[in-house]
C-alpha cells in the first residue's frame, strides 16, 4: 500500500492486483485527480495517504478522500450527509450509504467549472468538523458481520467501494462473509475479497479490463 500521495498518483493505491500496472484505475483519471488535489490543498487541509489513497484532514480529523473508480473519480466527504448541498451536487456512494457523500467527475472541464463550488463544500465540511457534528446512523437493514463492520471502521475506502456495489452484490458478500462460525475464518474471507470489492466486482465476477 502506498504511503504518499505522489506514489498513489504514479502507482495507484497498491491494494489490488492492478496496482503498478497500466490498467490501474488511477491512470484513467490522472489529470482530474491532480486538479482535485490542488483544489483541496488550497483550502488549507493537511494531505496524508491513508488506506493507500489521498486523505485530507483538519486538526487530525478526516474531512475528505480523493479516489479513482472504474467509471469516475471523486472527492468524498466523510460527513457529507451533514452538508447542506445547496447546489444539489452530492451523491451517495450506494443506496445504503449513511454518512459519506461524493462529488463525482468524469472529465477535467467539469472540475474546472465547479472549482468554486468544490471549495465551498470543503469549507463547509471543515465547519461541520469544527462544530463537532455527528451523523445519526440508522440500523443497517442488511445484517452485516461484526468483522466487516470493523473493517469498514478501519478502512472507509473499502466501505465506500462496498456501498457502491449493487444491493445484490453486497448481499452476496455479506452471506459469504457471515457463513463461517469462526471469526478468524470470516476475517480471512473479507481480506481475500478486498481487491474484488475495490475493483467494483461481485463475489463471483470474473476480471474485466477497465474502460479506456
C-alpha positions as CSV (number, residue, x, y, z in Angstrom):
1,X,0.0,0.0,0.0
2,X,1.3,3.4,-0.9
3,X,2.5,5.7,1.8
4,X,2.4,9.0,-0.1
5,X,0.0,10.8,-2.4
6,X,2.7,11.2,-5.0
7,X,3.2,7.4,-5.1
8,X,-0.6,7.0,-5.3
9,X,-0.7,9.1,-8.5
10,X,2.1,7.0,-10.0
11,X,1.3,3.5,-8.9
12,X,-2.3,3.6,-7.6
13,X,-3.4,2.6,-4.1
14,X,-1.5,-0.7,-4.2
15,X,-4.4,-2.7,-2.7
16,X,-5.5,-4.7,-5.7
17,X,-3.6,-6.6,-8.4
18,X,-4.0,-3.7,-10.8
19,X,-1.6,-1.6,-8.8
20,X,1.6,-0.6,-10.5
21,X,0.2,-1.7,-13.9
22,X,-1.2,0.3,-16.9
23,X,-4.7,-0.9,-16.0
24,X,-4.7,0.8,-12.6
25,X,-7.8,2.9,-12.3
26,X,-5.8,5.9,-11.1
27,X,-4.2,6.2,-14.6
28,X,-7.6,6.8,-16.1
29,X,-8.1,10.0,-14.1
30,X,-4.6,11.4,-13.6
31,X,-5.4,14.9,-14.7
32,X,-8.7,15.0,-12.8
33,X,-7.1,13.7,-9.6
34,X,-4.3,16.2,-9.8
35,X,-6.8,19.0,-10.1
36,X,-8.8,17.8,-7.2
37,X,-5.7,17.5,-5.1
38,X,-4.7,21.1,-5.9
39,X,-8.2,22.4,-5.0
40,X,-8.3,20.5,-1.7
41,X,-4.8,21.6,-0.6
42,X,-5.7,25.2,-1.5
43,X,-8.4,25.0,1.2
44,X,-5.8,24.6,3.9
45,X,-6.3,20.9,4.7
46,X,-3.4,18.6,5.6
47,X,-2.7,16.0,3.0
48,X,-1.9,12.4,4.0
49,X,-2.0,9.0,2.4
50,X,-4.5,6.8,4.3
51,X,-5.7,3.4,3.2
52,X,-3.5,3.9,0.2
53,X,-5.4,7.0,-1.1
54,X,-5.2,10.8,-0.7
55,X,-6.9,11.8,2.6
56,X,-7.4,15.4,3.7
57,X,-7.6,16.3,7.4
58,X,-8.3,19.3,9.7
59,X,-6.6,19.2,13.1
60,X,-6.3,15.5,12.8
61,X,-9.9,14.8,11.8
62,X,-10.7,13.2,8.5
63,X,-12.6,15.6,6.1
64,X,-12.3,14.1,2.6
65,X,-10.8,11.5,0.4
66,X,-9.9,11.6,-3.3
67,X,-10.4,8.3,-5.1
68,X,-10.4,6.7,-8.5
69,X,-13.0,4.2,-9.7
70,X,-13.6,2.5,-13.0
71,X,-16.2,4.9,-14.3
72,X,-15.3,8.1,-12.4
73,X,-13.1,9.8,-9.9
74,X,-14.4,11.6,-6.8
75,X,-13.9,13.6,-3.7
76,X,-15.8,12.0,-0.9
77,X,-16.7,13.8,2.3
78,X,-16.7,11.7,5.5
79,X,-19.7,13.6,6.9
80,X,-21.2,14.6,3.6
81,X,-24.8,13.8,4.9
82,X,-24.5,16.8,7.1
83,X,-23.6,19.3,4.3
84,X,-26.4,21.5,3.1
85,X,-25.7,20.6,-0.6
86,X,-27.2,23.8,-1.8
87,X,-26.1,23.0,-5.4
88,X,-27.5,19.5,-5.4
89,X,-24.2,18.1,-6.4
90,X,-23.6,15.4,-3.8
91,X,-24.5,11.8,-4.3
92,X,-24.4,8.6,-2.2
93,X,-21.8,6.1,-3.0
94,X,-24.6,3.5,-2.8
95,X,-28.2,3.1,-1.5
96,X,-27.1,2.1,2.0
97,X,-24.6,5.0,2.4
98,X,-25.5,7.0,5.5
99,X,-22.6,9.4,6.2
100,X,-20.3,9.8,3.2
101,X,-21.3,11.8,0.1
102,X,-19.4,12.2,-3.1
103,X,-18.8,14.7,-5.9
104,X,-18.3,12.5,-9.0
105,X,-16.3,13.6,-12.1
106,X,-15.7,12.1,-15.5
107,X,-13.9,15.0,-17.1
108,X,-11.5,17.7,-16.2
109,X,-13.6,20.5,-17.6
110,X,-16.4,19.9,-15.1
111,X,-13.9,20.1,-12.2
112,X,-12.6,23.4,-13.5
113,X,-16.2,24.7,-13.9
114,X,-17.2,23.7,-10.4
115,X,-13.9,24.7,-8.6
116,X,-15.5,27.4,-6.6
117,X,-18.4,25.1,-5.6
118,X,-16.0,22.3,-4.6
119,X,-14.1,24.7,-2.4
120,X,-17.4,25.8,-0.8
121,X,-18.3,22.2,0.1
122,X,-14.8,21.7,1.5
123,X,-15.0,24.8,3.7
124,X,-18.5,23.7,4.9
125,X,-17.1,20.3,5.8
126,X,-14.4,21.9,7.8
127,X,-17.1,23.9,9.7
128,X,-19.1,20.7,10.4
129,X,-16.0,19.2,11.9
130,X,-15.2,22.3,14.0
131,X,-18.8,22.2,15.4
132,X,-18.3,18.6,16.4
133,X,-21.4,17.5,14.5
134,X,-22.1,13.7,14.2
135,X,-24.1,11.6,11.8
136,X,-27.0,9.8,13.4
137,X,-26.8,6.3,11.9
138,X,-29.9,4.2,11.4
139,X,-29.7,0.4,11.8
140,X,-28.5,-1.2,8.6
141,X,-31.3,-3.2,7.0
142,X,-28.9,-5.9,5.8
143,X,-27.4,-7.9,8.7
144,X,-23.7,-7.5,8.5
145,X,-21.0,-9.5,10.3
146,X,-19.1,-7.6,13.0
147,X,-15.9,-8.4,11.3
148,X,-17.0,-6.5,8.2
149,X,-18.2,-3.6,10.3
150,X,-14.8,-3.4,12.0
151,X,-13.1,-3.5,8.6
152,X,-15.2,-0.6,7.5
153,X,-14.3,1.4,10.6
154,X,-10.6,0.9,9.8
155,X,-11.0,1.4,6.1
156,X,-13.5,4.0,4.8
157,X,-12.3,3.5,1.2
158,X,-13.4,-0.1,1.3
159,X,-16.7,1.0,2.9
160,X,-17.3,3.4,0.0
161,X,-16.4,0.8,-2.6
162,X,-18.7,-1.7,-0.9
163,X,-21.6,0.8,-0.8
164,X,-21.1,1.5,-4.5
165,X,-21.9,-2.2,-5.3
166,X,-25.3,-3.2,-6.4
167,X,-27.5,-4.5,-3.5
168,X,-27.3,-8.0,-4.9
169,X,-23.5,-7.9,-4.9
170,X,-23.5,-6.5,-1.4
171,X,-25.8,-9.3,-0.2
172,X,-23.7,-11.9,-1.9
173,X,-20.6,-10.8,0.0
174,X,-22.5,-10.5,3.3
175,X,-23.8,-14.0,3.1
176,X,-20.3,-15.3,2.1
177,X,-18.6,-13.5,5.0
178,X,-21.3,-14.4,7.6
179,X,-21.3,-18.2,6.8
180,X,-18.2,-19.4,8.8
181,X,-18.7,-19.9,12.6
182,X,-15.2,-18.8,13.5
183,X,-14.3,-15.1,13.4
184,X,-10.9,-15.9,12.1
185,X,-12.4,-17.5,9.0
186,X,-14.8,-14.6,8.5
187,X,-11.9,-12.2,8.6
188,X,-9.8,-14.3,6.2
189,X,-12.7,-14.2,3.7
190,X,-13.0,-10.5,4.0
191,X,-9.3,-10.0,3.4
192,X,-9.4,-12.3,0.4
193,X,-12.2,-10.2,-1.2
194,X,-10.9,-6.7,-0.6
195,X,-9.3,-6.4,-4.0
196,X,-12.5,-7.5,-5.8
197,X,-14.6,-5.0,-3.8
198,X,-12.2,-2.2,-4.6
199,X,-12.4,-3.1,-8.2
200,X,-16.2,-2.9,-8.2
201,X,-16.7,-6.6,-8.7
202,X,-19.2,-9.1,-7.2
203,X,-18.1,-12.2,-5.4
204,X,-18.3,-14.4,-8.5
205,X,-17.5,-11.8,-11.2
206,X,-14.6,-12.5,-13.4
207,X,-12.0,-9.8,-14.0
208,X,-13.0,-7.2,-16.6
209,X,-10.5,-4.8,-18.1
210,X,-11.0,-1.1,-17.2
211,X,-12.7,1.2,-19.7
212,X,-10.5,3.3,-21.9
